[in-house]
Amino acid sequence: MNLTKVDLNLFIVFDAIYTEANLTRAGQIVGITQPAVSNALARLRETFNDPLFV
């Protein structure tokens, strides 16, 4: 895995999801919509080949 190509903003979204345990609230914290949070989570899952937050 080449971490140099990972969008570091995804880690901010990851932290918000982890802290809030809710995609809508995480989006409000980060300042993006819930669909954008879902998209970021999908990108994280694909990048790390892991079903995060299941």
VENLIN-V595936 format. One record per residue. N is the residue number from 1. RES is the residue in one letter. PHI is phi as a letter, one per 30 degrees, with the letter a starting at -180 (NA if undefined). Layout:
BEGIN
n=N res=RES phi=PHI
n=N res=RES phi=PHI
END
This chain:
BEGIN
n=1 res=M phi=NA
n=2 res=N phi=c
n=3 res=L phi=d
n=4 res=T phi=d
n=5 res=K phi=c
n=6 res=V phi=d
n=7 res=D phi=d
n=8 res=L phi=d
n=9 res=N phi=d
n=10 res=L phi=d
n=11 res=F phi=d
n=12 res=I phi=d
n=13 res=V phi=d
n=14 res=F phi=e
n=15 res=D phi=d
n=16 res=A phi=d
n=17 res=I phi=d
n=18 res=Y phi=d
n=19 res=T phi=d
n=20 res=E phi=d
n=21 res=A phi=h
n=22 res=N phi=a
n=23 res=L phi=d
n=24 res=T phi=d
n=25 res=R phi=d
n=26 res=A phi=d
n=27 res=G phi=d
n=28 res=Q phi=d
n=29 res=I phi=d
n=30 res=V phi=d
n=31 res=G phi=j
n=32 res=I phi=b
n=33 res=T phi=d
n=34 res=Q phi=d
n=35 res=P phi=d
n=36 res=A phi=d
n=37 res=V phi=d
n=38 res=S phi=d
n=39 res=N phi=d
n=40 res=A phi=d
n=41 res=L phi=d
n=42 res=A phi=d
n=43 res=R phi=d
n=44 res=L phi=d
n=45 res=R phi=d
n=46 res=E phi=d
n=47 res=T phi=d
n=48 res=F phi=c
n=49 res=N phi=h
n=50 res=D phi=b
n=51 res=P phi=d
n=52 res=L phi=e
n=53 res=F phi=i
n=54 res=V phi=d
END
